Amino acid sequence: MVYALSKEGAFSRDFGLCNQMRRAAVSIMSNIAEGFESRTQRLFIEFLGRARGSAGELRSQAYVALDAGYIHQSQFTQLFDLCQKCSRQITGFMAYLKTYPDQNRLREDEGDYRID
């Protein structure tokens, strides 16, 4: 959604805000993925905290985009609500993982995906 909104009109020419919002959006999923691949629950929770922080950052930047007239109220509301939902889900997942703080991460062996 962020990429679609930020590629139009004056928004696309505000390189600072455009780039910052895109990086925050990508940071959410990147930190979740990196945390998932970590060795311990503690590290996973740490990365989830960073992802939640990026969701908060993106919510804040949505206000700037709205105030600058880059997005309409309906677009702001949709983006803000998605970020809030993401933050709530991450918070819930972090709470769940904290019930098993010293749990080692379960790993399955890598498969062989070669095609002969």
C-alpha positions, -999 to 999 in steps of 0.1 A, spaced: 0 0 0 28 24 9 45 20 -25 12 25 -44 4 57 -24 39 71 -27 44 67 -64 17 93 -74 19 131 -78 37 154 -54 42 125 -30 66 108 -54 86 140 -56 91 143 -18 120 119 -18 127 122 19 92 112 31 86 88 3 118 69 10 114 70 48 79 56 46 89 29 22 119 19 44 96 18 75 71 -5 57 98 -28 45 115 -28 79 83 -42 95 84 -74 75 122 -76 73 125 -76 111 98 -102 115 116 -124 90 151 -119 105 137 -126 140 120 -158 128 154 -170 115 172 -162 148 184 -188 172 165 -179 203 131 -167 215 148 -137 231 163 -126 198 130 -132 180 112 -110 205 138 -83 201 133 -83 163 96 -82 168 100 -51 190 119 -34 162 91 -44 137 65 -29 161 86 3 163 87 5 125 49 2 124 47 31 148 71 51 127 49 45 96 18 56 115 35 88 124 47 94 88 11 88 76 1 119 95 28 139 77 17 126 43 -19 136 52 -9 170 65 11 177 33 -19 168 12 -2 137 -4 -29 113 7 -66 117 12 -83 111 46 -96 77 34 -62 65 24 -47 78 57 -74 59 77 -67 27 57 -30 29 62 -32 40 99 -56 11 106 -33 -14 89 -4 -2 109 -23 -3 142 -35 -39 134 0 -49 127 13 -34 160 -15 -52 179 -7 -85 163 31 -82 169 24 -72 205 2 -103 210 28 -125 194 56 -110 216 35 -117 247 30 -153 236 67 -158 229 76 -143 263 58 -172 280 86 -194 266 116 -171 270 144 -197 270 129 -219 243 154 -229 216 142 -224 181 130 -255 164 147 -260 130 140 -286 104 168 -298 82 172 -280 49 156 -300 21 173 -309 -12 155 -290 -39 177 -298 -69 160 -310 -100 181 -336 -119 
